[in-house]
Amino acid sequence: KCDTPSQNAGFARFQVSNNALEFDGTSKQIIEFIVPHTITNVSPSRASSVGGLDILVTGTGFVAGGEGEEGSNVVICRFVREDNTGFTSSRAVVRDERTVSCIVPPQRTSLVYVEVSLNNGAEFSQGLPVEIYEAPTISSVKPKHVFTKSDTFIYLTG
């Protein structure tokens, strides 16, 4: 594990040394330093606890990291519970520099904060809230049959 220094945006060659004097001059490993991304909006801001809803996260600085040799640049949305008792994650898709989409995974009802990582979870943006509500259930419908040309009310129980 190596800490990266603060640096301007751009590419840098990665080198290793055991004594801080001699560095591996044959390394072809390249690291790209990018400007940190921000998120400014999540839409919709409410989702069912069943999951499966595609949400759009808008902001700045979204770049498709591309799949590294070991999948090192996977884009992830993380849904952190407000009480910090856990989180769920899903892969995300960078639509353009200002938009990421991700699927809300199933989870218990609560307020969660959506965060985005462009580098397989090594770093995440600040989060914005999404309310997770209990999915509605329908246990009965009455009447079960209505005429095709009618204004009949139906009653749902659930």
C-alpha positions, 0 to 999 in steps of 0.5 A: 500500500502506498500513499499518493501525494497531492498533485495536479491533474494528469498522468504520472508513472508509478515507481517503487524504491526500497531505500528512497534512493534507487527507483525501478526505472523500468516500470510501465505502470501509469496513474491518472490523477483526476480532479475530485468529483462532486454530486449536486442532485439525486433524482428521484430522491425517494425509492422503495425498499424493494430496490431496482429503481434506476436513479440519476446522480448529477454533479461534476467531474464524472469520468469513466475510469475504464476497466483496469487490468484488475477492474481497478476503476469500477464506478460504484454507488454506495447507499450509506444508512443515516445512522451509519449502521451499514451500507449497500452498493451497486455498480454505476454507469457514467452517462457523461461528465455530469451524470451517473446512473445506478440501481438502488439495491434492496434495503430496509426503510431509512434515510440513506446517503448516496455516494459515488466512487470512480475508483472501485471504492477507494474514494467516495464523494460526499453523499446526498439523501435518498428516502427509502420507504416501505414498498406498498403491498396489495392484499385484495382488489374489489370488485374483481370484474368491471365493465369495459366502459364504466367509471367503476371505483375499485377498492384496494386493501393492503 
